[in-house]
């Protein structure tokens, strides 16, 4: 497309590092130094840090110039105009030299052993192409809000990608080439570009998550998760609907995927009963197609079936005060798939858990 770039530090003929830490930043002066310090403190040392400044207008450029002058492992590129994160990351991937790519956002921090733990795991598991970790969510002041622990095995992660994203972007280490092809983000996706990538890669490689918390993920008023939560959510639902349609061989309504991601949206629909029936039908059909396509068996099969049934029950519970008849039908479907949920539903009702 003729996008002009200028590299302020040439990579030259230096020895190829095992890991490229890839960071795109736009006006990230507030937390940038803290993020860089956490990378420079890694116990694993065979890495380069490749930073693409996406035409920042604050002090980001001067901060990066200072770090680049003091640390030879940091290489800096700058977009001459603001291109957005997806395009910026692809520019970085094209320049990255590492066997592995470690994503890092400019407002988060990594624990010192993060890269070492992830490299060791991928070295021992060549079948895994993408590896995330648990995360501690913190606010702008660095106060820990809660920990986020995700599904850890491929079958569960790939199934749950229809409804959520267990691969926290800033925690991920992935192979620069998977099935012989360079990894790239879809530039048609401006929001939730990572979710779209994992949905695509789960078809050709295995995904995994280390259960340990190895990154701090910052929630604050300036990051995209906060400023455009609706856009991120809608983009994720659109990617999930497209992926679901490939499994089912028919179009899937994005509104159904939005309801499956957040059941309370069913009660906000102009026609909640029909939306509940539609979303519940998609969920059950998607489960059957997913299990059949991937030949899911063993311990994974009942776990995924239970997850599907629990989602049905959540739909029913959320909508029972709006469309009680349809909600009852949905709950009965959940119990049919997993009879053990009946005991849970009775406990929930007796304890008066809020809908």
Long-range contacts (C-beta under 8 A, 24 or more apart in sequence): 3-79, 3-80, 3-81, 3-83, 3-87, 3-91, 4-80, 5-77, 5-78, 5-79, 5-80, 5-91, 6-77, 6-78, 6-80, 7-75, 7-76, 7-77, 7-78, 7-95, 8-65, 8-68, 8-76, 8-77, 8-78, 9-68, 9-74, 9-75, 9-76, 11-48, 11-75, 11-95, 11-97, 16-97, 16-98, 17-46, 17-47, 17-48, 17-73, 17-97, 17-98, 18-46, 18-47, 18-98, 18-99, 18-100, 18-119, 19-44, 19-46, 19-47, 19-48, 19-98, 19-99, 19-100, 19-101, 19-102, 19-115, 19-119, 19-173, 20-47, 20-48, 20-49, 20-50, 20-92, 20-96, 20-97, 20-98, 20-100, 20-101, 20-102, 20-176, 21-47, 21-48, 21-49, 21-50, 21-102, 21-104, 21-115, 22-50, 22-89, 22-92, 22-93, 22-96, 22-101, 22-102, 22-103, 22-104, 23-49, 23-50, 23-51, 23-52, 23-92, 23-103, 23-104, 23-105, 23-106, 24-51, 24-52, 24-54, 24-85, 24-88, 24-89, 24-92, 24-106, 25-51, 25-52, 25-53, 25-54, 25-56, 25-60, 25-64, 25-106, 26-53, 26-54, 26-55, 26-56, 26-60, 26-82, 26-85, 26-88, 27-56, 27-57, 27-58, 27-60, 28-56, 28-58, 28-60, 28-106, 28-107, 29-56, 29-58, 29-59, 29-60, 29-63, 30-107, 30-140, 30-222, 31-106, 31-107, 31-108, 31-218, 32-60, 32-63, 32-64, 32-106, 32-107, 33-63, 33-67, 34-109, 35-104, 35-105, 35-106, 35-107, 35-108, 35-109, 36-67, 36-74, 37-109, 38-109, 38-110, 38-111, 38-112, 39-104, 39-110, 40-71, 40-73, 41-112, 42-110, 42-112, 42-113, 42-114, 42-115, 42-116, 43-112, 43-113, 43-115, 43-116, 44-113, 44-115, 44-116, 44-119, 47-73, 47-98, 47-102, 47-115, 48-73, 48-74, 48-75, 48-96, 48-97, 48-98, 49-73, 49-74, 49-75, 50-75, 50-77, 50-92, 50-95, 50-96, 51-75, 51-76, 51-77, 52-77, 52-78, 52-79, 52-88, 52-89, 52-91, 52-92, 53-77, 53-78, 53-79, 54-79, 54-82, 54-83, 54-84, 54-85, 54-88, 55-79, 55-80, 55-81, 55-82, 55-83, 60-106, 84-190, 85-190, 85-193, 85-224, 86-185, 86-186, 86-187, 86-189, 86-190, 86-193, 87-187, 89-185, 89-193, 90-184, 90-185, 90-187, 93-176, 93-182, 93-183, 93-184, 93-185, 94-182, 96-176, 98-176, 99-175, 99-176, 100-173, 100-174, 100-175, 100-176, 101-173, 101-174, 101-175, 101-176, 101-183, 102-172, 102-173, 103-169, 103-170, 103-171, 103-172, 103-173, 103-174, 103-194, 104-170, 105-169, 105-170, 105-223, 107-218, 107-220, 107-222, 107-223, 108-170, 108-215, 108-216, 108-217, 108-218, 109-215, 109-216, 109-218, 110-214, 110-215, 110-216, 111-213, 111-214, 111-215, 111-216, 113-214, 114-171, 114-214, 114-215, 115-173, 117-210, 117-212, 117-214, 118-173, 118-210, 118-214, 119-173, 121-208, 121-210, 122-173, 122-175, 125-206, 125-208, 127-205, 127-206, 128-154, 128-205, 128-206, 128-207, 128-208, 129-174, 129-175, 129-178, 129-201, 129-204, 129-205, 129-206, 129-207, 130-167, 130-172, 130-173, 130-174, 130-175, 130-198, 130-201, 130-205, 130-207, 130-208, 131-172, 131-173, 131-174, 131-207, 131-208, 131-209, 131-210, 132-166, 132-167, 132-168, 132-171, 132-172, 132-173, 132-207, 132-208, 132-209, 132-210, 133-168, 133-171, 133-209, 133-210, 133-212, 133-213, 133-214, 133-215, 134-171, 134-209, 134-210, 134-211, 134-212, 134-213, 134-214, 135-168, 135-170, 135-171, 135-213, 135-214, 135-215, 135-216, 135-217, 136-213, 136-215, 136-216, 136-217, 137-216, 137-217, 137-218, 137-219, 138-216, 138-217, 138-218, 138-219, 139-218, 139-219, 139-220, 140-218, 140-220, 140-221, 142-216, 144-216, 145-219, 147-213, 148-217, 149-211, 149-213, 150-209, 151-209, 152-208, 152-209, 152-210, 152-211, 153-208, 153-300, 154-202, 154-206, 154-207, 154-208, 155-294, 155-296, 155-300, 155-303, 155-304, 156-300, 156-303, 156-304, 156-307, 157-202, 157-207, 157-208, 157-209, 158-202, 158-207, 158-294, 159-290, 159-304, 159-307, 160-307, 161-195, 161-198, 161-199, 161-202, 161-240, 161-243, 162-240, 162-243, 162-244, 162-257, 162-260, 162-286, 163-240, 163-257, 163-260, 163-261, 163-311, 164-261, 165-192, 165-194, 165-195, 165-198, 165-236, 166-209, 167-194, 167-198, 167-207, 167-209, 168-215, 168-217, 169-194, 170-215, 170-217, 171-214, 171-215, 171-217, 174-201, 175-205, 178-204, 178-205, 179-204, 179-205, 189-235, 189-239, 190-235, 191-224, 191-228, 191-231, 191-232, 191-234, 191-235, 191-236, 192-232, 192-233, 192-235, 192-236, 192-239, 195-235, 195-236, 195-239, 195-240, 196-235, 196-239, 199-239, 199-240, 199-242, 199-243, 233-258, 233-261, 233-262, 234-258, 236-261, 237-261, 244-282, 244-286, 247-286, 247-289, 247-290, 247-293, 248-282, 248-285, 248-286, 248-289, 252-282, 253-278, 253-282, 256-282, 257-282, 259-315, 260-311, 260-315, 263-311, 263-314, 263-315, 263-317, 263-318, 263-319, 264-318, 266-315, 266-318, 266-319, 266-322, 267-318, 267-319, 267-322, 272-319, 272-322, 272-323, 272-326, 273-323, 273-325, 273-326, 276-315, 276-316, 276-319, 276-323, 276-326, 276-327, 276-330, 277-326, 277-329, 277-330, 279-315, 280-312, 280-315, 280-330, 280-333, 283-308, 283-311, 283-312, 283-315, 284-308, 284-312, 284-333, 284-337, 305-337, 305-338, 306-338, 306-340, 306-341, 308-337, 309-334, 309-335, 309-337, 309-338, 309-341, 310-334, 310-338, 310-341, 312-337, 313-341, 313-344, 313-345, 317-345, 317-348, 317-355, 318-355, 320-355, 321-355
